[in-house]
Each structure stands twice: as structure tokens, then as C-alpha cells.
Amino acid sequence: MSHLEQQLNDSLCVREKDSRLRRLVIDDPDTIDFSSNDFLGLSRSAKMRNDYLNELNSMPQILGSTGSRILTANSKYVEDLEQYLATFYQAPSALIFNSGFDANYSLFSTIPQQGDIILYDECIHASVHDGMQHSRAGHLIPFAHSNISDLKRHIDMLKNTQQNIFVSVETVYSMDGDVAPLTEIVTLLRSYWPNGENGHLIVDEAHGTGVFGDHGRGVVQQLNLQDKIFARLHTFSKALASNGAVILGSETLRLYLINYARPFMFSTYMPFSGLALVKTAYKQLESEETVKAQKHLNDLIRHFRETISLPSVGKLIPSTSAIQGIILSGAAAIKTFEEYLNGRGFRVKAVGFPIVPKGEERIRICFHAHNTVADIDNFVESIHQFFRIYYFQPKV
């Protein structure tokens, strides 16, 4: 083993000792899914599959993208799709990226000008962090999670700056599943800059897409705030069972990203088959089946929270979204919890440090429109059994 290989192996051994080593595991398709982001169940929908195949058959013969979009991969098909998405989301323009990571990285590495200031929720996506680190912003300032008072405290200190101030939030946070106080944030920014002069809000709707709002349009439109947001990001890879993301904003924002966003300029673009899947997914959102799926999903979430009962050692994260979580402090403890539930036929994943803070290790639970009430009842009973076995078993 070379010196480098030994260094890499030593780092992996440290993670393994701390019960933090990740390995790729092939999920058993026979388990009950409480892990994936397939919130609406579209990835297993027969209608989605048939509509997708029909869309493929109606497309140009070329399936691959053939190159970067600024070279050969632009087409009437993708431009029509972007116009469709702009209309669907009531936005001036739309620009599709290969992934949500690329979209966030592009926004935050490209848009802030020299010396600008970014205020970001401390629980923001890793892709935002990477984008900010490669930006020209002069200051990157975290504020306490969804804490309006802390955000106001920072803005008070910056209100006289001539630099642009960007505020970065998610609508639904990926680890806690809680919903941002978006109306309060918009009101706060407008109290300093009534016409949006210096304060610019960027909202990541990754986990709100498909689940919140009329036909899954997200939290922003549910609250009728679409005209007060500088940029919105919707990903296709969660509730929409597709891949990629779209950035919504002004025509100027779109053109600037086309000219300066490196992931957009220097990556082979999404193939036609991927664009067709995105279009098919949005057609599903416009159907009445989505309304029924959203209602069923919300009924399951309420049922879970009404029936679960945890001892003091476990903590149910407060959430009304499809993302739920049970905190059980310690990497070894949460791994045991995961293995127990997996062994009972439930697909869940343990999430530990550094994805979440030490002491807040958790089982991340995702509910879906394809889950049933019986699935929830059996899952809850297995959770109760775990705590009875591992925390209340009498000592011999």
C-alpha cells in the first residue's frame, strides 16, 4: 500500500471506529420505503411510465444531448419546456440545470458581486455552501435556523451597506422537515428595502416541490410570494422522480447564468430522454391524481404523529412535512436503531455527524403517497418495540 493509500485508509478507519463509515448498499425492493424522496410515488406510477414512453416516441430521434447547451445541446424542446415551467410557476423565466447541486452552486458562485454579503440559514444545503465558498461575496454570515430575530439582528448591522445582501433559505429543510417562516422573512426584508433595492431572497424549494401548494407548486406559491423572491430553485429529483433542477427568476438572471455559470457552460447537458421525463412528471402534477396523492400523504403524516409515542431518550422532530425524524443521540445508537428497523422490513437510513450536529443523530423518515395506513401502523409498532427492547428491558 502506498503512502497515499495508507493515509486514505487511516481516515476511513477513523470513521469506521466512530460508526460513521458509509458504504453503498443495494436496497431490498421488498422493503417498505420510508427513506426515499419519492414523496408522490411517481417513480413507481404505471401512468407516469406509460406517459413517459409516449413522450419519448413523440420526440426527435436524437436521445443524447450531444454536448454543452451553449454549443450543440440547445433545442426548441428544452426552450419550450422552460417556458412551460415559467408559466407553471408564475415566473418571468426558467433555466434548467443538470442537477440541484449544479443549480445551487451556479447561483451562489456566480450571482453575488465583489464584496456582496450572503446571510444563510445555518441548515442550508451543502451545495449552497460550496457555491458560496467559490463566490466573490465579501461576507458569508449564518443565522440561527429559521430565527427571524437573529436574521433581523444581522440585517440591522448591515442595513446601511451599499453592497447587495442575499438571504438564502429552504422552504422545507431536508433533515428536519420543518417549513421556513417565509412570509415573515419577506416582510422583514421589505421593511428595510420596500422595492427590493438591496435585499434579495433566494429560496430552495427542493423538498417542497410536488408536496406543497396547488398541484405541488411549492411553498412560495402556496403563500403567494412568487413576485417577492429574487430566485427560486425547484429540483426534479425528489417528488418528481426525475433528475435536474430549474432556476426561476428574471430574464436578466437567466441570461447572466447562461453566460457565467460554469456548471451550465462546461457540462454535457441533460439528454432528451431526461427532459422528456421532467415534462412527463409536470404533466402528472397538473392532474387530479396529484391532489389525491397530496391529501393521502398529509393524512399519513398526521396519523403517524398521532400514534407515535417515544420515551424521553428519543425525540420526534417537529414537522408537518413528508420528512419526519427521530433523534437518538450517538452514532452507535442510531446505527442500531437503523439496523433494527431494516431487519423488520422498513427501509430507513440513519443520519449522523457531520450531516447533522453531534448529539442530534437521527433516523430520517420519509412518507410517500404509495404508503398505506397499515404500513404506518406496523412501522410505529416496530419503533415502540425497539425502545422496549433496548431501553426498557429489565436487567437480569
Secondary structure by P-SEA (a helix, b strand, c coil): ccaaaaaaaaaaaaaaaaccbbbbbbcccccccccccccccccccaaaaaaaaaaaaacccccccccccccccccaaaaaaaaaaaaaaccccccccccaaaaaaaaaacccccbbbbbbcccccaaaaaaaaaccccbbbbcccccaaaaaaaaaaccccccbbbbbbbccccccccccaaaaaaaaaaaaccccccbbbbbbccccccccccccccccccccccccccbbbbbcccccccccccccccaaaaaaaacccccccccccccaaaaaaaaaaaaaaacaaaaaaaaaaaaaaaaaaaccccccccccccccccbbbbbbccaaaaaaaaaaaaaacbbbbbbcccccccccccbbbbbcccccaaaaaaaaaaaaaaaaaccccccc
